[in-house]
Amino acid sequence: MPNVLVVGGGITGVAVAYDLALRGARVTLVERGSLGAGTSGRTHGLLHSGCRYIADVEVARECYTENVILRRIAPFLFEKNGGLFVAISDDDLGYRDFFLKQCDKAGIPVQELSREEALRLEPNLNPGLKAVIRVPDGTFDPLKVILSFAASAKLHSAVIKPFNEVTGFKVEGGRVVSVRILDKTVPREYEVKPDFVVNATGAWADKVARLAGLRVPVKPSPGVMVALDGRIGNMVFNRLNKPGDGDIIVHHRGTSVVGTTSWVVEDPDKVAPPREHIELMIRRGSELAPVVSRLRVKAVYVSSRPLVGEGAASSGREVSRSFAVIDHSREGVENFVSIIGGKFTTARLMAEKLGDFVSERLGIARESSTASTPLAPYWLFFEG
Amino acid sequence: MKYRLVVRRVKATGGRRFDVFEVEAEPDESVLDVVERVSLQGDRTLTFEHACHHGVCGACGMVINGVERLACITRIGEVARGGVVVVEPLRGFRVVSDLAVDKSRMFGKYRLVTPTTLEKLDSRLDRVEFEKLYDCTECGICYSACPIANTFKDYLGPSLLAIVSRSAEGRVPAVIDSRAGVWACHAAFECSVRCPVDFKPGESIMRLRRRLLKGEVEVEG
């Protein structure tokens, strides 16, 4: 069986490693930090129902389908609390009919609640709300989902190596013939000779591809999130409108996270949360739930989305939320592929599509079975 | 403001040392953000675990100026002493590298008890069922702080016993009612004192003991 090197230990990387390991490939995954240390670990933890991107029916349908699959293959990882889309202003109310029509088109089961019912369910919502729609959102602890995929990959003989950073590729005759890696635990550099390389480093995909003389059209798009010291609701609170700054509050475990902003940077390693973004999150979050302004801020953090960028998009909201597989054979390197875009919720699907691509190249006949195979518990990652 | 970050370094090649990094940081920045900046701009071989950056995943537990904390929700200005912050790996675990530890000493025990991770919540409307993840972030801080977990390798440990205690519906595996289970606890309550999410493992263990003594919990096997 061929050797595949997966670079990147976020949700996409571990899902790719799992998909290919299940098909029988010999997979090694390397990650420069700990698993989930990049973007994936720093999501707000929302299992999308698809409703947030309902303007694009295909992306929404994709999210909802994956939402259902993930709950089926790993019910122990997700809070089954649902979400609410809440109209606060007249502008929000004007979005309601479009929202319901699009949900219907995408096949996402939603239900309109009365103001009283919504406030009985979630007393911290703004009492002045004008309309509420219940949707099948969920929440999760990102690290535990990543570890479950990694554990599942390990059970199928994948080798997972955190703290191993790719420092260079040797390209000869249109192929990557070896990859140089720094093992930070020793520390020492070593070389591996994979048959195929998958670049699943998300917002860092271009930085990694450049090491092989290649380019990836990724737009690192950071977003600021503010974690509050206390859980103010059970269901996810969304603003009933097109996506904007500070329009979502995600509750998981004992905390609530207000998110998010969006802008575009060149280097995802050089991002700090602008102070005005924090104030904006508190102000906008308070419109959804007035209690937000009275809670202590526990943490402020930034996560850089790996959006697919083409043309001159300058705000992260203008670029696609779907994903792209970049076949570098077009640039003259036949055994190197990058994957960017997507969402945490759609990572399994991304891995399946990438797995199809790699399998075709390597002559692996087995089809993806990740949609129907139960995930291993995350704690098995630490065994063996 | 200038801080002096002192990091205990351990590598697989052996040897231990403390490295000092002079860093510029705002007092309300987290210790984790500062450690990450050092790893990106100062020493790329500095290893540590981190993921959520807001106190729910439990990855970034470390000993900060002698006290176990989650680095992501610890503001550097609140813990620095004379501008100095010393960071070390959690105690009671094998060190993988620098601040990263191998948590198999904790998670490896899960197969003995297969705990549920979801907590059922009372709903406000009869027809709505809620489930949430337990607040325990499985960070390992309670193991690091516990005098028994540090000295008795078979001990199941504070967080695992607490999760089982809260999720057990009248039945527990025999290992819970054994020397490695609730009876190993010496009631030091360091686990509860250090727990970053107030999960109170010590109190949960004591409650489970009382229920076992009263015969309110059936022991399987």
Interface residues (C-beta under 8 A of the other chain):
Chain A: G33 S34 L35 G36 A37 S40 G41 R42 G45 F76 L77 E79 K80 N81 E117 R120 L121 F140 D141 P142 L143 K144 I146 P162 F163 E165 L182 K184 T185 V186 P187 M225 A227 N234 H252 R253 G254 T255 V257 D269 K298 A299 Y301 P377 Y378 W379 L380 F381 F382 E383
Chain B: K11 A12 T13 S30 S39 L40 R44 T45 L46 T47 F48 E49 H50 A51 C52 H53 H54 G55 V56 C57 G58 A59 C72 I73 V96 S97 A100 D102 K103 S104 M106 F107 G108 Y110 R111 T114 T116 T117 L118 L121 R124 L125 V128 E129 F130 E131 K132 L133 Y134 D135 T137 V197
